[in-house]
Amino acid sequence: MNSKPISLTAAILAGCMAVTAAAAHYAKPTLFLADTRAELKIEPSLPAEFAGWKLQAVSGGVVNPQQEQMLNSLYSELINRTYVNDRGDRVMLSIAYGKNQNDSFQVHKPEICYPAQGFQVQSNRVGELATPYGAIPVRRIETTYGSQRPEPVTYWTTLGDEAVRSGTDKKLKEMRYAVKGYIADGLLFRLSSIDPDSSRAFSVHEQFTQDLLQALKPEDRKRLAGLDSK
């Protein structure tokens, strides 16, 4: 006697599932945000010399744990540089830009990449890096490789033109772009130094960032750090 109501309920549920699946399919973003604006080329925007910092001819010590083939699939542009200033402070800069920042292709974070290379993560803290253009949400990580290489790391990530504060913040920003039909681009901006004094290293990273941002064009500053032009 109850077979008809059960069949009707099953049919309604099946229909709802089909509608939901179809809606998800058609709502899935297909347009890359990067294709709607001028092509981003980061390396030409980075000065070789600024505010007492000079680019070293040969960079070294920057960790890139993925194989070259994987790097090429993940990133549209990958930059590794080492700068030194008049006081002898040395900063290793790595910028990984990806046109596609969905969950399958998002940039790999240092707290994952460094241990993959044999480093140990001693601490991982959320913070803010002060600049004349506003604060950047960053993570500061203390890493070591054996007893010979203490390497404090400062990094931040962006999605579109905005700095990301957390995984939840990234997901919310990603969904906001997706509703508009866009797959957002993004980058990871990483600074590190070989220095047993983490406080000093983080201070040098902050000064380097302030000096670099002041040397950049406003539009490049916006794309690299999510800071409004002023």
C-alpha positions in Angstrom: 0.0 0.0 0.0 2.9 2.4 0.7 4.8 1.7 -2.4 3.5 4.7 -4.3 4.3 7.3 -1.7 7.8 5.8 -1.3 8.3 5.8 -5.1 7.1 9.4 -5.3 9.4 10.5 -2.5 12.4 8.8 -4.2 11.5 10.4 -7.5 11.4 13.9 -5.9 14.7 13.3 -4.1 16.3 12.1 -7.3 15.0 15.1 -9.1 16.4 17.5 -6.5 19.7 15.8 -6.7 19.8 16.1 -10.5 18.9 19.8 -10.3 21.6 20.4 -7.6 24.2 18.6 -9.7 23.3 20.6 -12.8 23.3 23.9 -10.9 26.8 23.1 -9.5 28.0 22.2 -13.0 26.8 25.4 -14.6 27.9 27.6 -11.6 31.4 26.3 -11.8 33.7 29.2 -12.8 35.4 28.8 -16.2 37.0 32.2 -16.8 40.4 32.9 -15.5 40.5 36.3 -13.7 44.0 36.8 -15.1 42.7 36.7 -18.6 40.4 39.7 -18.0 43.3 42.1 -17.4 46.8 42.9 -18.5 49.2 40.0 -18.3 51.1 39.9 -15.0 54.9 39.7 -15.4 56.5 40.0 -12.0 60.2 39.7 -12.7 60.5 42.9 -14.8 58.9 44.9 -12.1 61.5 43.9 -9.5 64.4 46.4 -9.3 68.0 45.1 -9.2 68.9 47.8 -6.8 66.9 49.9 -4.4 67.3 51.6 -1.0 70.8 50.2 -0.4 69.8 46.6 -1.5 71.5 45.0 -4.4 70.7 41.9 -6.4 73.4 39.2 -6.1 74.5 37.7 -9.3 74.0 34.2 -8.1 71.2 33.4 -5.7 71.3 30.4 -3.4 69.5 28.8 -0.5 66.0 29.2 -1.7 64.0 26.0 -1.1 62.0 24.7 -4.1 61.0 21.1 -3.1 58.9 20.2 -6.1 60.3 18.7 -9.2 60.7 21.0 -12.2 57.7 19.4 -14.0 55.5 19.9 -11.1 56.6 23.5 -10.6 55.8 24.3 -14.2 52.3 22.8 -13.8 51.6 24.7 -10.6 53.0 28.2 -11.4 52.9 30.6 -14.3 55.9 32.4 -13.0 58.5 31.5 -10.4 61.2 33.9 -9.2 64.1 33.3 -6.9 66.5 36.1 -6.0 69.0 37.0 -3.3 69.5 40.6 -2.2 72.2 42.0 0.1 72.4 45.5 1.6 75.3 47.7 2.7 75.3 46.2 6.2 75.7 42.7 4.9 72.1 41.6 5.5 71.1 39.0 3.0 67.5 38.2 2.1 66.4 35.4 -0.2 63.2 36.2 -2.1 60.9 33.7 -3.8 57.7 34.6 -5.6 55.5 31.9 -7.0 52.6 33.1 -9.1 49.8 30.9 -10.3 47.1 31.8 -12.8 44.8 29.1 -11.4 44.4 29.1 -7.6 41.7 26.5 -7.1 42.3 23.7 -4.6 44.1 21.5 -7.1 46.7 24.1 -8.2 47.1 26.4 -5.2 50.6 27.5 -4.2 52.5 25.3 -1.8 53.2 26.9 1.6 56.6 26.9 3.3 55.3 24.9 6.4 54.7 22.1 3.9 57.6 22.6 1.5 60.4 23.1 4.0 59.9 19.8 6.0 59.8 18.0 2.6 63.4 19.1 2.2 64.5 17.9 5.6 63.9 21.1 7.5 62.2 21.2 10.9 59.6 23.8 11.7 60.3 25.2 15.2 57.4 27.7 15.2 54.7 29.0 13.0 53.0 32.2 13.9 50.4 34.6 12.4 51.4 38.2 12.3 51.3 41.5 10.4 54.0 43.2 8.5 53.8 47.0 8.7 54.4 49.1 5.5 53.7 52.7 4.6 50.8 51.5 2.6 49.1 49.4 5.2 49.7 46.1 7.1 50.2 42.8 5.3 48.9 39.6 7.0 51.9 37.3 7.1 53.2 34.1 8.7 56.5 34.0 10.4 58.2 30.6 10.6 61.3 29.5 12.4 63.0 26.6 10.5 66.3 24.7 11.0 68.2 22.3 8.9 70.3 20.3 11.3 72.5 22.5 13.4 74.1 24.4 10.6 71.2 26.3 9.0 68.7 28.2 11.0 66.4 29.9 8.4 63.6 32.2 9.6 60.8 32.7 7.0 58.3 35.4 6.4 55.6 34.9 3.8 52.2 35.9 2.6 49.7 34.8 -0.1 47.3 36.7 -2.3 44.2 35.8 -4.2 43.4 38.2 -7.0 44.5 41.6 -5.6 43.9 40.7 -2.0 46.2 39.4 0.7 44.8 36.2 2.4 44.7 36.0 6.2 43.8 32.3 6.6 42.6 29.2 4.8 39.0 30.2 5.6 39.6 33.7 4.3 41.1 32.3 1.1 38.1 30.0 0.6 35.6 32.9 1.1 37.5 35.1 -1.4 37.7 32.2 -3.8 33.9 31.6 -3.6 33.3 35.3 -4.1 35.2 35.2 -7.3 33.5 32.0 -8.3 30.1 33.5 -8.0 31.1 36.0 -10.6 32.3 33.2 -12.8 36.1 33.7 -12.2 38.9 31.4 -11.3 41.2 33.6 -9.3 45.0 33.9 -9.7 47.3 34.4 -6.8 50.9 34.2 -5.5 53.1 33.3 -2.6 55.7 36.0 -1.6 58.4 34.5 0.6 61.4 36.0 2.4 64.0 34.1 4.3 67.5 34.5 5.9 70.1 32.2 7.3 70.3 33.7 10.8 70.3 32.2 14.3 68.6 35.4 15.6 65.0 35.1 14.4 63.9 38.4 15.8 66.7 40.1 13.9 65.8 38.2 10.7 62.1 39.1 10.9 63.0 42.7 11.4 65.3 42.6 8.3 62.4 41.0 6.3 60.1 43.8 7.3 62.6 46.5 6.3 63.3 44.8 3.0 59.6 44.6 2.3 59.1 48.3 3.1 62.0 49.3 0.9 60.9 47.1 -2.0 57.3 48.2 -1.9 58.3 51.9 -2.0 60.4 51.1 -5.1 57.5 49.5 -7.0 54.9 51.1 -9.1 51.4 51.3 -7.4 49.9 48.7 -9.7 52.7 46.3 -9.0 52.4 46.9 -5.3 48.8 46.1 -5.4 49.3 42.8 -7.3 52.2 41.6 -5.1 50.9 42.6 -1.6 47.2 43.4 -1.9 47.8 47.0 -0.8 45.8 49.9 -2.2 47.8 52.4 -4.2 48.5 55.6 -2.4 
